[in-house]
Amino acid sequence: MKLFIQSGAALGLLGVALGAFGAHALRATLAASGRADTYETAVKYQFYHALALLAVGILIQLLGNNPAAVRLLTIAGYLFLAGVIIFSGSLYILCFSGITVFGAITPIGGVLLIIGWALLFWAFL
């Protein structure tokens, strides 16, 4: 639980910082490379899943007496964490390096995020 709350807070902090950095310091560079939308997508998904990680951490605390739900939520939390690192991370690398092959691993992160949301749903069936 603590890991997910700390990770969510750290990803949220970085999401705000990277969003501001992109909107101000990198605006011209991202526009010139045509990657402004890609960068914005990376920041948005990072921030959405920062909030999801906070929710998972809180839900684990609240449902501590339900081992099955806690197990599913724990897996969901790890999937959110790995998914945002792969999804947003690959998009950031693509934006900064211009190496388009990084776009090929982005869907892996997306699939992990989708499975994380499915497990979050499943935890409450």
N, C-alpha and C positions, 0 to 999 in steps of 0.2 A: 504494500500500500504506500509506504513512504517513498519508494523508488518512483512510483507513478506520479505522485504529487510533486516531487522534486523535479522529475523530468518534464512534467507539464508546465511547471513554473519556469524552468530554464528555457524550454522551447517557446513559451509565450514571451519571455523577455527577449530572446533572440529574434522572434518573429516581429516584434515591434521595432527593435533596433534595425533589423535587415530591411523591413518595410520603409522606415524613415530614410535609411541610407540609400535605398533604391530610388525613392521618390525625390531625393535631393541631390546627393553626390553622384549617383550613377544615372540620373535621368537621361542626360545627353548620350552617354555611352550605350545604354540599353536601347534607346530610340534609334541610334545609328546602326546598331546591329540587328534591329528588328526583334529584340528579345524582351521588350518591356512586358508584354502579356505573359510570356513564359515565367519571368521573374515574379510577377504579381501572383500567378497561379501557385508557384512554389511557396510564397509567403502565406497566401490564404490557406492552403492545405496544412501548412505547418501550424498555423494559429488555430485552425479548427480542431486539429488533433492534439494540440496542447490542452485545449479545453476538455476534449474527450478523455485525455489522461488524468486530468484533475477529477473529472466525474468518476472514472474507474477507481481511482484511489479512495474517494469518498464512499462510493458504493461498497467497496470491499470492507471498509470500516463498518458501515451500517449493516452489512449482511454477514458479519463474521460468524454467526451461528448457523449459516447455510453453506456447508463445505462445497456442495456441487456448484452453487452460484459463484462462490469465491474462486473456484478453480477456473470456471469459464471466464470470469472477469479478469483473472490474472493472465490467462492466455491472450485475451483481447488486448489487455494493456501492453503486453510484449509485442503483439502484432502491430498495434498503433505506433509504438516506439520504433520498431524496425521499419514499418511502412513509411513513416514520415522521413526517416533518415534516408531511405532508398529513394522515395518519390521526390521529396523536396530537394534532397541532397543532389540527386542526379540532375535536376533542373538547374540548381545553382551552378553546378560544375559546367553544364552546357552553356549557361549564360556567360560565365566568366572565361571559359576556355574556347568556346566556339566549336569544340569537338562534338560533332553530332552523334557519335556512337553512344554517348551517355544517355541520349533520349531512348535508346533501345532497352535500358534497364528500368526506366521510369514505370512501365506497366507492372513490373514485379512489385514495386512498392504500392501501387494502386490496388493490386489484388490482395496484398496483406492488409491494407486498410479496409477493404470490403469484407474480408473474412473477420477482421476485428469487430466491425459493426454487426455482422451476423451473430457472432458469439455474444456480444452485448445483448442483442435481442433474445438469443437462446437462453441466456442466464435468467431471464424473467418469465420463461414459459412455465 
